[in-house]
Amino acid sequence: MARSRRSRRTLTVIVLVVLSLSLISLDLNGRTHSLTSGVKSVANDVYAPLRQGVLDIINPIGDFFAGAFNYGSVQAQNEQLQKTIGDLRAAQAERGFEQSQLRQLMALENLPFLQSLPTVTAQTIDEYSSNFTATITLDKGRADGVDVGYPVVGAGGLVGQVIQSFHHSSVVRLVTDGQSKVGVTFGNQLTGIVDGQGPSSSMTADLVPPHTVLHKGEVMFTSSLDAAAFPAGIPVASVRSFHTPAGASQESIEVDPKADLGQLAYVDVVQWVPQP
Amino acid sequence: MTGRAMLRVALVIFVVLMVQQSVMVALRIGGAHPDLLWLLPITAALLDGPETGAIVGFWAGLAFDLVLPTPFGLSALVGCLLGFVTGSLTAAMDPRAAWLKPVAAVAGSVGADMLFAVLGAILGQQQMVQIDFLAVCLVVGISSVVLVLPVNRLMRWALAGEGNRRSLVSAESSSRNW
């Protein structure tokens, strides 16, 4: 009796493990990925409004206490933001002429100019849903013109790239994620790759020749090399530290993301796909 | 499991998923947040043995896989193994022991997170091992000790009437504690 119960238990676990492995292989296989992606899409369409309903109940309570305890700092932050908006308006007016010239030059080179590309503004509805990935979830999906591969910008630079797109929501891999790699250009026509090292580690810039002259705070922009995954000219990262270890084949560079990844309430999804 | 118990377990999985994705993800300390998912198979296994633990772990993992950006099926695999191992290792132990639930919660949650990350990396998701493991283990471990009692109470309600000796003994002793 106990023996048959034990063998039934073992059989159940074997069946469940085989089922799990089958689902994983379906998801990782390029040809059948659309199947699991479709299931996820439907589930997300059902789940997103339910979760939003829960947040609509919880958030006002949290906001009430946060506002009550931090009223002074919120007011100071508001004044600081008003000043920043004023400065940015002035800077935008001054840059109008430069941007016009840049747009003409980019058109001559057949390169896309970021500000001429259509964008979809989206709200971040979820951040870091897993401890193992650096991702955010947006409230816009395929129905709103957001598709897999589109770059996402905001908060001062490149935020990441859309990796999953559902009907009314999408998942963005942040530039700090360990899977993120962005081709960049900086200085005098130099190129490299900015690698994410996980949400709790510094980003690095790789494939930069040893002893390259850099300076702290130097900004790296998305490059326009053939088949680049991003349109040219988006600020990606700024140099934090650099040195060339003895005998190294490349310079060791630590960089900080240019976008403030702590302020991602709203972002722009750029409707752009890599040119073949 | 009876049909009624299955419905109740499904409801508990849904409630825990909602709490995890709306409240727990906002409680980030050192870049990590509590993880309620693993407590479902752990409590199910403690209450009703390895088979129920594996079944609850599989379905709970599958529900979480639907909303997580990690490979589909990975949480289901780890949840299933976690439920089975927890149930098997604690089968000979006294379910009334006060230390059993917290110890199982810490060891199970931290072990499941490690396994999840390693399996993810093997499947090509290298970023899953590029995290601050110390912070994740501390946050998940400590929060699991705190949250195992409410999750256990939910699971006990879901599995009530299963007629399992472990479940009944545990329910009696827990009702005294609560």
Boltz contact constraints between the chains, C-beta under 6 A:
constraints:
  - contact:
      token1: [A, 9]
      token2: [B, 51]
      max_distance: 6.0
  - contact:
      token1: [A, 12]
      token2: [B, 51]
      max_distance: 6.0
  - contact:
      token1: [A, 13]
      token2: [B, 54]
      max_distance: 6.0
  - contact:
      token1: [A, 13]
      token2: [B, 84]
      max_distance: 6.0
  - contact:
      token1: [A, 16]
      token2: [B, 54]
      max_distance: 6.0
  - contact:
      token1: [A, 16]
      token2: [B, 58]
      max_distance: 6.0
  - contact:
      token1: [A, 16]
      token2: [B, 80]
      max_distance: 6.0
  - contact:
      token1: [A, 20]
      token2: [B, 73]
      max_distance: 6.0
  - contact:
      token1: [A, 20]
      token2: [B, 76]
      max_distance: 6.0
  - contact:
      token1: [A, 20]
      token2: [B, 77]
      max_distance: 6.0
  - contact:
      token1: [A, 23]
      token2: [B, 72]
      max_distance: 6.0
  - contact:
      token1: [A, 23]
      token2: [B, 73]
      max_distance: 6.0
  - contact:
      token1: [A, 24]
      token2: [B, 71]
      max_distance: 6.0
  - contact:
      token1: [A, 24]
      token2: [B, 73]
      max_distance: 6.0
  - contact:
      token1: [A, 27]
      token2: [B, 71]
      max_distance: 6.0
  - contact:
      token1: [A, 27]
      token2: [B, 72]
      max_distance: 6.0
  - contact:
      token1: [A, 36]
      token2: [B, 72]
      max_distance: 6.0
  - contact:
      token1: [A, 40]
      token2: [B, 66]
      max_distance: 6.0
  - contact:
      token1: [A, 43]
      token2: [B, 66]
      max_distance: 6.0
  - contact:
      token1: [A, 47]
      token2: [B, 67]
      max_distance: 6.0
  - contact:
      token1: [A, 51]
      token2: [B, 21]
      max_distance: 6.0
  - contact:
      token1: [A, 51]
      token2: [B, 22]
      max_distance: 6.0
  - contact:
      token1: [A, 54]
      token2: [B, 18]
      max_distance: 6.0
  - contact:
      token1: [A, 54]
      token2: [B, 22]
      max_distance: 6.0
  - contact:
      token1: [A, 55]
      token2: [B, 22]
      max_distance: 6.0
  - contact:
      token1: [A, 129]
      token2: [B, 25]
      max_distance: 6.0
  - contact:
      token1: [A, 130]
      token2: [B, 68]
      max_distance: 6.0
  - contact:
      token1: [A, 130]
      token2: [B, 70]
      max_distance: 6.0
  - contact:
      token1: [A, 131]
      token2: [B, 32]
      max_distance: 6.0
  - contact:
      token1: [A, 131]
      token2: [B, 136]
      max_distance: 6.0
  - contact:
      token1: [A, 132]
      token2: [B, 117]
      max_distance: 6.0
  - contact:
      token1: [A, 132]
      token2: [B, 128]
      max_distance: 6.0
  - contact:
      token1: [A, 132]
      token2: [B, 131]
      max_distance: 6.0
  - contact:
      token1: [A, 133]
      token2: [B, 69]
      max_distance: 6.0
  - contact:
      token1: [A, 135]
      token2: [B, 69]
      max_distance: 6.0
  - contact:
      token1: [A, 171]
      token2: [B, 69]
      max_distance: 6.0
  - contact:
      token1: [A, 177]
      token2: [B, 127]
      max_distance: 6.0
  - contact:
      token1: [A, 178]
      token2: [B, 126]
      max_distance: 6.0
  - contact:
      token1: [A, 178]
      token2: [B, 127]
      max_distance: 6.0
  - contact:
      token1: [A, 178]
      token2: [B, 130]
      max_distance: 6.0
  - contact:
      token1: [A, 179]
      token2: [B, 127]
      max_distance: 6.0
  - contact:
      token1: [A, 197]
      token2: [B, 130]
      max_distance: 6.0
  - contact:
      token1: [A, 198]
      token2: [B, 130]
      max_distance: 6.0
  - contact:
      token1: [A, 198]
      token2: [B, 131]
      max_distance: 6.0
  - contact:
      token1: [A, 199]
      token2: [B, 31]
      max_distance: 6.0
  - contact:
      token1: [A, 200]
      token2: [B, 31]
      max_distance: 6.0
  - contact:
      token1: [A, 200]
      token2: [B, 132]
      max_distance: 6.0
